[in-house]
């Protein structure tokens, strides 16, 4: 978290820095840091003062509800912009963000992502300040906002998020990374943990705890509750009396686990929802058959290949003698250490280590052949009964790049692998580095993919992942609940349960009052299949936050819907995505499908502003574009007067400011076709446009067309205008044109025309777009800026929308493209299918344009426009229909 004033002031006035990986805290930083950033120190850094920082984490049955609060004071005699940055876990969902400014509280609202983004795009295009901050770490994502705070005023930021703590290596962890550069007035980290199953242990430690600071960590633990707090005073934080520096610099870590003496888990029921935790203790491990598939292509050269060798040596040494393993190296070719799985005896492991130490990079990347070879090896060994009957089969793939040899189509590779595996084994994908196609691996591995970050500890990351999956305890775990008692149960079949982990299932009860809740668990293990009896607990309401079981169920459901929506047939993915969107809005979760918006109303001396928080999905690219990154953007909204426009292919865009929405469609026809765009019988106002195409047309290819000429006439004013990409001419009936119209030409590319008491429009000439594409021509765009003098009798492709259009959108569902939304629109007595698109509006930014979200209507606007597009074709440039 960071609080600072804007660079435009030119002088340093203060900063508040907050850095964390899971739970975060923050502090002002030293003068030296600002000198490094070339800020002047003429003003006191105390002009922005951090008054308090509190991180309050309440954990009930592994479900963490965290509220982060910070208060900053502006002690300057002028208003200042203050930034608030927070890093929070990638697995968390923000559920609320609010600000209190000058006594007024502004609370966030989760709404459709496209509408929130529309506000941001419009603010950016109008030249207002807006910041986009990308995620910056392995475990966390960044949430950032800036607000303008009046002189001698304060601002309070409150961020709330929820997450289910995951059990790894036998414990749950809450990590607070504290990196203050200066002491803070009031600072507190508080964690209250309540586990009805009982608490086995709680440990709190930090890398910076000296003998003086150690007593400040207060820990109170009873049978089911734990309270941990750390709250040093301003003086206790200092390195020495009067020093600016602080002793607090490092990680504050809370680790705990629950009691499992009375059984492998429990069911908790609160307010009509249940949650079931399953982690049986003291089970013997299941032998594993693992094939390591290692990328040795040229891109692995240097540090990557060395770290892979080091990690594989440690992993091989960790194999148990009852395990079987194989090694496949791949680049353009496939190389096997042995063509069968080998038992992990000391001798075989030693031979494998010697072999892996010779690993060198070469060639291209043939992922398809390598993974299919591993699958066929495991299938053959299983069919030949050369591996134990009760054992788990797994493939661990390590790669750093895109497939570029053999089969390189990503969808084909995914289909090939899914078909070959057929549910018979697990495929774990480790993507090494920043450029790996993580989304491709995630789908191919059905969610069992992880990025290995390029850093000095990459070998440790590899070993850490292997340790999590190296000790399977149970296979094919089925959790069964009474069918007449439950609804909407989350995932209840798991291929494996690994040592130190936990299975969590949640669902709704058909009746809140449950006399007998029977749970049955069937799984394969060394002791064969297990059927377990359960105890049911009803947690004391005093120690839980409201409706925690319902929120935990919703959290799990949305998370699983998002994961499942990446895999399978498109129609199934559509249904899952639509359900995830509906639940995200209903439970106010900021997910990849939703945005959280905080709105400040417009006042006489300040424009309205909107803050937008998005949760993005990871794709191929730089590491800063990481999984589920947050960005909170401050944008200032100005009034929008554009109603209709057309530009490009040609694109038609009908903006509806009163609905904060837009409609769009394209018209496709051959070059030379003239369309009537506007006609108004009352005034005799008319606009026609002629289509042009490329200078060079490819036979049987797609013809890209644009508007190359507009002719505007006003019968009552006796004015005619002919505007082409080459010139502008004005004709009149002996009257002074200046009395009838205003013409304003800007940079020889933007012509604004105002016809007296009639209409105002803009014509934009696009040239630089095609500077290096000689087959294209310059083209024109037409924008209606003010049409309120035109009556409802106006018509034409654009004119028919001058008085607006009534429509309703329903049945929202995911589209074919990623993050695209389809819907059904009811308009003009017809029902049409529409898709959420982006359309360019160049009226306020002639060079780059502004992205406007709109409901796109296919087939030349069929159903939206009156009649057909061909009805608007005219025979001559000044002719009417």
Secondary structure, 3 states (H helix, E strand, C coil): CEEECCHHHCECCCEEEECCCCEECEEECCHHHHHHCCCECCCCHHHEEEEEEEEEEEEECCEEEEEEEEEEEECCCCCEEEEEEEEEECCCEEEEEEEEECCEEEECEEEEHHHHHHHHHHHHHCCCCCCCCCCCCCCEEEEEEEEEECCCCEEEEEEEEEEECCCECCEEEEEEEEECCCCCCEEEEEEEEECCCCEEEEEEEECCCCHHHHCCEEEEECCCEEEEEECCCHHHHECCCCCCCECCEEEEEEEEEECCCCCCEEEEEECCEEEEEECCCCCCCCEEEEEEEEECCHHHCCHHHHHHHHHHHHHHHCCCCCCEEEEEEECCCEEECCCCCEECCHHHHHHHHHHHCCCCCCCCCCHHHHHHHHHHHHHHHHHCCCCCCCEEEEEEEEECCCCCCCCCCHHHHHHHHHHHHCCCCEEEEEEECCCCCHHHHHHHCCCCEEEECCCCCHHHHHHHHHHHHCCEEEEEEEEEECCCCEECCCCCEEEEEECCCCEEEEEEECCCCCCCCCEEEEEECCCCCCCCCCCEECCCHHHCCCCHHHHHHHHHHHHHHHHHCCCCCHHHHHHHHHHHHHHHHHCCCCCCCEEEEEEECCECCECCEEEEEEECCCCCCCCCCCCCCEEEEEEECCCCCCCEEEECCCEEEEEECCCCEEEEEECCCCCCCEEEEEEECCCCEEEEEEEEECCCCCCCCCCCEEEEEEEEEECCCCEEEEEECCCEEEEECCCCHHHHEEEEEECCCEEEEEECCCEEEEEEEECHHHCCCCCCCCEEEEEEEECCCCCCCCECCCHHHCCCCCEEEEEEEECCCCCCEEEEEEECCEEEEEEEEEEEECCCCCCCCEEEEEEEEHHHHECCECCCHHHHEECCCCCCC
